[in-house]
Amino acid sequence: MNTGEQTRKEWIYRILKRVFFLVVPILVYLILLGVFWFVYPPQTGVFTLPPSTEYLALIGLMGAYLVPPFGKETIVPLALGLGYPIWVIFLGVVGMDIVTATFVSLNFDLLLKVPLVGRWIRWVMRTADKLRKTKPWIEQLSSAGLLLFMYIPLQGSGSITCSVLGRLLGYKPAVSLGLVVIGSVLSTLTVALGASSVIQLWYIHPLLGVAAAVLILAAIVVIAYFWSRFTKRFYRLEGT
C-alpha cells in the first residue's frame, strides 16, 4: 500500500468517524421524540397533525431543562405537577443528558471551531475550570468527584458542564460520558421520587405535603453541612 492510498483511507476513516459522532446524538434525540409521540399521540391519530398539547408541553420542558437556571430540581417537580408520570420524566431528562453529553464529548474539538458555538464552548470551559479550582474535591476524588458533581443538583452541574469538566480533567470521552449518564440517572430518580412523594402526600392532606417538604429540606441542610465539613480537607490539601 502506497502512502497516497493510506492517506486517502485515513481521511475516509476520519470522515466516517466524524459523521458517526454527529449522527448518533441526533438519532438518540429523534428516537426520544418518537417515543413521546406515541405516548402522547395527536387526538386525530398517531400519524396525523397537529401534535397533542401534552406532547408539545413535554418537548418544551425538555428544552427548558437545558437552559439555565432551570435544572432537575425545577423541571422534574413541574412536570410531576402537570401530571406526567415518573418514567416519562425520567426518560426525558436522562435522555436529554445523554444527547447533550454525547454530542459534546464526541465532537468537542469540532465544536470549538464552529463560530459562536466555539465561543460558547470556551465560555463553558472557563466556567468548568473555575469550578475545578473552587471545588478541588471534584478533581481529588477522581471519577467519583465528577460523578458526585453530576449527581448533586447544583447550578452549573449539568451534562454539558460535566462533559467539558471531564475533558479538562483528562478523562476519555467514553469514561466522561459514562459518569455523566450514571450521575444523571441517580439524580433524576432522587429528585423525581422525592418530589412525587411530596405531591402525593399533599393530595392526601396539604399538611402532610408541607411536612414532607420541610423534612426533605432539613435533610438537605444536614447533608450539606456534613458535606462542607468533609470537603474542607480538600481545600487544605489544595493550599499546601
C-alpha positions in Angstrom: 0.0 0.0 0.0 1.5 3.3 -1.1 1.5 6.4 1.1 -1.2 8.2 -1.0 -3.7 5.3 -0.7 -3.0 5.0 3.0 -3.6 8.7 3.5 -6.8 8.5 1.5 -8.1 5.6 3.7 -7.2 7.5 6.8 -9.2 10.5 5.6 -12.2 8.3 4.7 -12.0 6.8 8.2 -11.8 10.2 9.9 -14.8 11.5 7.9 -16.9 8.4 8.6 -16.0 8.6 12.3 -17.0 12.2 12.4 -20.3 11.6 10.7 -20.9 8.8 13.2 -20.2 11.1 16.1 -22.5 13.7 14.7 -25.3 11.4 13.8 -25.6 9.2 16.9 -26.7 12.0 19.3 -29.2 13.3 16.7 -30.6 9.8 16.3 -31.0 9.3 20.0 -32.9 12.6 20.2 -35.1 11.7 17.3 -35.9 8.3 18.9 -36.7 10.1 22.1 -39.1 12.4 20.3 -40.6 9.4 18.5 -41.3 7.5 21.8 -43.0 10.5 23.3 -45.0 11.0 20.1 -46.5 7.5 20.5 -47.0 8.1 24.3 -48.9 11.3 23.7 -50.3 11.0 20.1 -52.4 13.6 18.3 -56.1 13.3 19.1 -56.9 12.5 15.4 -54.4 9.6 15.2 -50.8 8.7 15.6 -49.8 9.6 12.0 -51.6 12.9 11.9 -51.0 16.5 12.8 -51.1 18.8 14.9 -49.2 17.3 17.9 -51.1 16.9 21.1 -50.8 19.6 23.8 -49.2 17.1 26.2 -46.5 16.3 23.6 -45.7 20.0 22.9 -45.6 20.8 26.7 -43.3 17.9 27.3 -40.9 18.9 24.5 -41.0 22.4 25.9 -40.0 21.2 29.3 -37.1 19.1 27.8 -35.9 22.2 26.0 -36.2 24.4 29.1 -34.2 21.8 31.1 -31.1 22.8 29.0 -31.5 26.5 29.7 -30.0 27.9 33.0 -31.2 28.4 35.7 -33.6 25.5 35.1 -32.5 22.0 36.1 -33.8 18.8 37.6 -34.7 20.5 40.8 -37.2 22.7 38.9 -38.2 20.8 35.8 -38.9 17.4 37.4 -41.3 18.8 40.1 -43.0 21.0 37.5 -43.5 18.0 35.1 -44.9 15.9 38.0 -47.3 18.7 38.9 -48.5 18.8 35.3 -49.4 15.1 35.6 -46.6 13.4 33.7 -45.6 10.0 35.1 -42.2 9.5 36.6 -41.0 7.1 33.9 -41.7 9.8 31.2 -39.9 12.5 33.1 -37.0 10.1 33.8 -36.7 9.2 30.2 -36.9 12.8 29.0 -34.4 14.2 31.5 -31.9 11.4 31.3 -32.4 11.2 27.5 -31.5 14.9 27.1 -28.4 14.5 29.3 -27.3 11.6 27.1 -27.9 13.5 23.9 -26.0 16.7 25.1 -23.2 14.8 26.8 -22.7 12.5 23.8 -22.7 15.4 21.4 -20.2 17.5 23.4 -17.9 14.6 24.4 -17.6 13.2 20.9 -17.5 16.4 19.0 -15.6 18.7 21.4 -12.8 19.5 19.0 -15.2 20.3 16.2 -17.5 22.5 18.3 -14.5 24.7 19.3 -14.0 25.6 15.6 -17.7 26.5 14.9 -18.4 30.2 15.0 -20.5 31.3 18.0 -20.7 27.7 19.2 -17.0 27.7 19.8 -17.2 30.9 21.7 -19.9 29.4 23.9 -17.9 26.2 24.4 -14.9 28.3 25.5 -17.2 30.1 28.0 -18.3 26.7 29.3 -14.6 25.7 29.6 -13.8 28.8 31.6 -16.8 28.1 33.9 -15.8 24.4 34.3 -12.2 25.4 35.0 -13.4 27.8 37.7 -15.5 25.0 39.2 -12.5 22.8 39.2 -10.5 25.3 41.1 -13.2 26.4 43.5 -14.3 22.8 44.2 -11.0 20.9 44.4 -12.8 17.7 45.7 -14.0 17.2 42.1 -10.5 16.5 40.9 -9.1 15.0 44.0 -11.9 12.4 44.3 -11.1 11.4 40.7 -14.0 9.8 38.8 -16.1 9.7 42.0 -15.8 13.5 42.2 -17.2 14.1 38.7 -20.0 11.6 39.4 -20.9 13.3 42.6 -20.8 16.7 40.9 -23.2 15.5 38.2 -25.4 13.9 40.9 -25.7 16.9 43.1 -28.4 19.2 41.6 -26.4 22.5 41.8 -26.4 25.4 39.4 -23.8 24.6 36.7 -23.7 20.9 37.3 -25.5 19.9 34.1 -24.4 17.3 31.5 -22.7 19.9 29.2 -20.5 21.4 32.0 -19.7 17.9 33.4 -18.7 16.7 29.9 -16.4 19.7 29.5 -15.1 19.3 33.0 -14.3 15.7 32.3 -12.4 16.8 29.3 -10.4 19.2 31.3 -9.6 16.5 33.9 -8.2 14.3 31.1 -11.0 11.6 31.0 -11.6 9.8 27.8 -15.0 10.7 26.2 -16.4 7.2 26.9 -15.5 7.5 30.6 -16.8 11.0 31.0 -20.0 10.1 29.2 -20.5 7.1 31.4 -20.1 9.1 34.6 -22.5 11.8 33.3 -25.1 9.2 32.5 -24.8 7.4 35.8 -25.0 10.7 37.7 -28.0 11.8 35.6 -29.9 8.5 36.3 -29.2 8.7 40.1 -30.0 12.4 40.5 -33.2 12.3 38.3 -34.5 9.3 40.3 -33.7 11.0 43.6 -35.4 14.3 42.7 -38.4 12.5 41.0 -39.1 10.2 43.9 -38.7 12.9 46.5 -41.0 15.4 44.6 -43.5 12.7 43.8 -43.8 11.7 47.5 -44.4 15.3 48.5 -47.1 15.8 45.8 -48.9 12.5 46.7 -48.8 13.4 50.4 -50.2 16.9 49.5 -53.2 15.3 47.8 -53.8 13.2 50.9 -53.6 16.3 53.1 -51.8 19.6 52.5 -50.2 19.5 55.9 -48.6 16.1 55.1 -47.1 17.5 51.9 -45.7 20.6 53.8 -44.3 18.3 56.5 -42.6 16.1 53.9 -41.1 19.1 52.1 -39.8 20.5 55.4 -38.2 17.2 56.3 -36.6 16.9 52.9 -35.2 20.4 53.1 -33.9 19.7 56.6 -32.2 16.5 55.4 -30.6 18.5 52.5 -29.3 21.1 55.0 -27.8 18.4 57.3 -26.2 16.6 54.4 -24.9 19.9 53.0 -23.4 20.8 56.4 -21.6 17.5 56.8 -20.5 17.6 53.1 -19.0 21.0 53.6 -17.0 19.7 56.6 -15.9 16.7 54.6 -14.7 18.7 51.6 -12.7 21.2 53.8 -9.8 18.8 53.8 -9.5 19.1 50.1 -9.3 22.9 50.3 -6.5 22.5 52.8 -4.7 20.0 50.5 -5.1 22.4 47.6 -3.5 25.2 49.6 -0.4 23.1 50.6 
